[in-house]
Amino acid sequence: MKRRVPWHWIIAGALLLAGAGWLFSRLEWVEEKTRTGLRGEAARDPHYAARLLVQKLGYHAEEVKDSTRLASLPTDSTLFMSALLSQSLARHMEPRMRDWVGRGGHLVVIIPGPEQSDRFVASLGIRRLGRHSSDSAETIQVEGQKLRVRFPDCDVFSVSQPLVWSGSVKSYHRYPRRKGEAQTPPEDDGGGDDDGEKTAGAAPTELVNENAFAVARWSLGKGRVSAICDNRPLTSVRIGQDDQAALAARLLIDDRPGTIYFAADSDAPSLLAWLSDNAPQAMIAVGLLIMAGLWFAIPRFGPIRPDPLPQRPGLRTHLAAVAAFHIRHRAWDKLLGALREEFQRQLKNNTRHGGATEPADFAAQYGLDAAALREALDAQPRHRHDFDRHARLLGECIAILAARGAAPTSSRQSSTP
């Protein structure tokens, strides 16, 4: 009988292979990069990308973690202050930093918000005007070039010094003026006379359709100051959007060959962190002192002690009960029998070591009363006083013999528990 060929399966398999070939020809392998969040140094430092940017452009960038160094940097360098100094350092460091700019340094600052003190930026010739907010990118012109930048929360300002360049936005909400402040236009206002107080009321009020600086650079003494209304365009999360990297490069790079320093968080560091960065020798010395103190305080271990003899509280209780029974019945000979046997055994061991062989010789050798020793060995006690005297003498003799090298334990005592 001839087998039937399964043509329906063959046709189905051919159609399946043809469909798979057509589908495979339509597919394409494409690599996609997905942002998974910042990690490591980028997560710790929000301006890490800006630091990498200036390094790629051929400039040396460095982070300054010690706020006390900010006023002693080389005058051919740039310092980027991304936050205000802590109150404990501000009144001490801000005058020195202004002197550093006057000697030739380049300082890049962020305009503080209304909830923060503007004392320092006011001393640089800046006057805070109001808040400009925009969710979309807008065009500002910097040194003749148009840049698309996003300013979601921008504290615009005016400057009382001659400008090198600037970039403006077209409107802002004015902050309420302080009591007694002159009603002068922003362009004519003298920012250097600001008293540095916080603006009363953080919320901006009226909308002003006038140009105000979002970014600017001007000369101050022999140095320069650059300011931007908001630091978010320079952060690692947003610097890659629109033309914000170009704005960061124009703001941070000046016509000077020195290092561009990035000030870290201005809060005062902990004592251990400050000592680790500035005085590691002091930490080493403290560690050595602690080790020396522990060396004298901690007990050192000597040779291994032998295991203690096994404790047999049940046997002791039994012996104490037997002794109390015999004492109660005045059986003195039974109580002295064990001591007399132990003395005879110890005296026999003493003979092996070349000592006295008889009780009388032993008593003469160690200056004991031979008659009293003979009485303790042979006589029967008549009362408790005789028993105590005989037991005390026999115990002293056994101790003398044990000290000469005889076994300290009784022949009746087992070597194992």
ChimeraX attribute file (.defattr): number of C-alpha atoms within 10 A of each C-alpha:
attribute: neighborCount
match mode: 1-to-1
recipient: residues
	/A:1	3
	/A:2	4
	/A:3	5
	/A:4	6
	/A:5	8
	/A:6	8
	/A:7	9
	/A:8	9
	/A:9	10
	/A:10	11
	/A:11	11
	/A:12	11
	/A:13	12
	/A:14	12
	/A:15	12
	/A:16	12
	/A:17	12
	/A:18	12
	/A:19	12
	/A:20	12
	/A:21	11
	/A:22	11
	/A:23	10
	/A:24	10
	/A:25	9
	/A:26	8
	/A:27	8
	/A:28	7
	/A:29	5
	/A:30	5
	/A:31	6
	/A:32	6
	/A:33	5
	/A:34	6
	/A:35	6
	/A:36	6
	/A:37	8
	/A:38	13
	/A:39	9
	/A:40	7
	/A:41	11
	/A:42	15
	/A:43	13
	/A:44	10
	/A:45	18
	/A:46	19
	/A:47	25
	/A:48	18
	/A:49	20
	/A:50	22
	/A:51	24
	/A:52	14
	/A:53	18
	/A:54	19
	/A:55	15
	/A:56	11
	/A:57	10
	/A:58	9
	/A:59	17
	/A:60	16
	/A:61	21
	/A:62	14
	/A:63	15
	/A:64	18
	/A:65	18
	/A:66	18
	/A:67	19
	/A:68	13
	/A:69	12
	/A:70	20
	/A:71	19
	/A:72	10
	/A:73	16
	/A:74	16
	/A:75	20
	/A:76	17
	/A:77	21
	/A:78	29
	/A:79	29
	/A:80	22
	/A:81	20
	/A:82	23
	/A:83	16
	/A:84	22
	/A:85	19
	/A:86	14
	/A:87	11
	/A:88	10
	/A:89	15
	/A:90	17
	/A:91	13
	/A:92	11
	/A:93	17
	/A:94	19
	/A:95	13
	/A:96	15
	/A:97	21
	/A:98	21
	/A:99	16
	/A:100	22
	/A:101	23
	/A:102	18
	/A:103	17
	/A:104	19
	/A:105	27
	/A:106	32
	/A:107	25
	/A:108	22
	/A:109	23
	/A:110	21
	/A:111	27
	/A:112	24
	/A:113	20
	/A:114	22
	/A:115	13
	/A:116	14
	/A:117	16
	/A:118	22
	/A:119	21
	/A:120	24
	/A:121	24
	/A:122	22
	/A:123	18
	/A:124	22
	/A:125	20
	/A:126	25
	/A:127	25
	/A:128	26
	/A:129	21
	/A:130	25
	/A:131	24
	/A:132	23
	/A:133	16
	/A:134	12
	/A:135	9
	/A:136	10
	/A:137	16
	/A:138	14
	/A:139	15
	/A:140	22
	/A:141	15
	/A:142	17
	/A:143	11
	/A:144	10
	/A:145	9
	/A:146	13
	/A:147	19
	/A:148	17
	/A:149	21
	/A:150	23
	/A:151	21
	/A:152	16
	/A:153	16
	/A:154	25
	/A:155	27
	/A:156	30
	/A:157	25
	/A:158	23
	/A:159	25
	/A:160	19
	/A:161	16
	/A:162	11
	/A:163	15
	/A:164	13
	/A:165	14
	/A:166	20
	/A:167	21
	/A:168	19
	/A:169	21
	/A:170	13
	/A:171	17
	/A:172	23
	/A:173	19
	/A:174	20
	/A:175	21
	/A:176	17
	/A:177	13
	/A:178	12
	/A:179	8
	/A:180	6
	/A:181	8
	/A:182	9
	/A:183	8
	/A:184	9
	/A:185	7
	/A:186	18
	/A:187	13
	/A:188	10
	/A:189	17
	/A:190	17
	/A:191	22
	/A:192	19
	/A:193	14
	/A:194	19
	/A:195	13
	/A:196	16
	/A:197	14
	/A:198	16
	/A:199	19
	/A:200	13
	/A:201	13
	/A:202	15
	/A:203	14
	/A:204	16
	/A:205	14
	/A:206	11
	/A:207	14
	/A:208	14
	/A:209	12
	/A:210	11
	/A:211	17
	/A:212	25
	/A:213	22
	/A:214	23
	/A:215	25
	/A:216	22
	/A:217	24
	/A:218	21
	/A:219	18
	/A:220	22
	/A:221	15
	/A:222	14
	/A:223	20
	/A:224	22
	/A:225	26
	/A:226	25
	/A:227	26
	/A:228	27
	/A:229	24
	/A:230	22
	/A:231	22
	/A:232	21
	/A:233	25
	/A:234	25
	/A:235	21
	/A:236	20
	/A:237	17
	/A:238	15
	/A:239	21
	/A:240	15
	/A:241	13
	/A:242	16
	/A:243	17
	/A:244	21
	/A:245	23
	/A:246	16
	/A:247	20
	/A:248	20
	/A:249	15
	/A:250	14
	/A:251	21
	/A:252	21
	/A:253	19
	/A:254	17
	/A:255	8
	/A:256	14
	/A:257	13
	/A:258	18
	/A:259	20
	/A:260	25
	/A:261	22
	/A:262	24
	/A:263	22
	/A:264	18
	/A:265	18
	/A:266	20
	/A:267	16
	/A:268	17
	/A:269	13
	/A:270	9
	/A:271	8
	/A:272	12
	/A:273	13
	/A:274	14
	/A:275	14
	/A:276	14
	/A:277	10
	/A:278	11
	/A:279	12
	/A:280	14
	/A:281	11
	/A:282	12
	/A:283	13
	/A:284	12
	/A:285	11
	/A:286	12
	/A:287	12
	/A:288	12
	/A:289	12
	/A:290	11
	/A:291	12
	/A:292	11
	/A:293	11
	/A:294	11
	/A:295	11
	/A:296	9
	/A:297	9
	/A:298	8
	/A:299	8
	/A:300	7
	/A:301	6
	/A:302	6
	/A:303	5
	/A:304	6
	/A:305	6
	/A:306	6
	/A:307	6
	/A:308	6
	/A:309	9
	/A:310	9
	/A:311	9
	/A:312	9
	/A:313	9
	/A:314	9
	/A:315	10
	/A:316	11
	/A:317	11
	/A:318	11
	/A:319	12
	/A:320	11
	/A:321	12
	/A:322	13
	/A:323	16
	/A:324	12
	/A:325	12
	/A:326	14
	/A:327	15
	/A:328	10
	/A:329	9
	/A:330	16
	/A:331	16
	/A:332	21
	/A:333	16
	/A:334	12
	/A:335	16
	/A:336	19
	/A:337	13
	/A:338	12
	/A:339	22
	/A:340	20
	/A:341	15
	/A:342	20
	/A:343	23
	/A:344	16
	/A:345	18
	/A:346	25
	/A:347	23
	/A:348	17
	/A:349	19
	/A:350	20
	/A:351	13
	/A:352	11
	/A:353	12
	/A:354	8
	/A:355	16
	/A:356	17
	/A:357	15
	/A:358	13
	/A:359	18
	/A:360	15
	/A:361	14
	/A:362	20
	/A:363	18
	/A:364	13
	/A:365	11
	/A:366	10
	/A:367	9
	/A:368	15
	/A:369	13
	/A:370	15
	/A:371	12
	/A:372	15
	/A:373	19
	/A:374	14
	/A:375	13
	/A:376	22
	/A:377	21
	/A:378	11
	/A:379	13
	/A:380	15
	/A:381	19
	/A:382	11
	/A:383	11
	/A:384	12
	/A:385	10
	/A:386	16
	/A:387	20
	/A:388	13
	/A:389	13
	/A:390	23
	/A:391	19
	/A:392	13
	/A:393	17
	/A:394	19
	/A:395	14
	/A:396	12
	/A:397	22
	/A:398	20
	/A:399	14
	/A:400	14
	/A:401	21
	/A:402	18
	/A:403	11
	/A:404	13
	/A:405	12
	/A:406	19
	/A:407	14
	/A:408	13
	/A:409	12
	/A:410	15
	/A:411	12
	/A:412	9
	/A:413	8
	/A:414	8
	/A:415	10
	/A:416	6
	/A:417	8
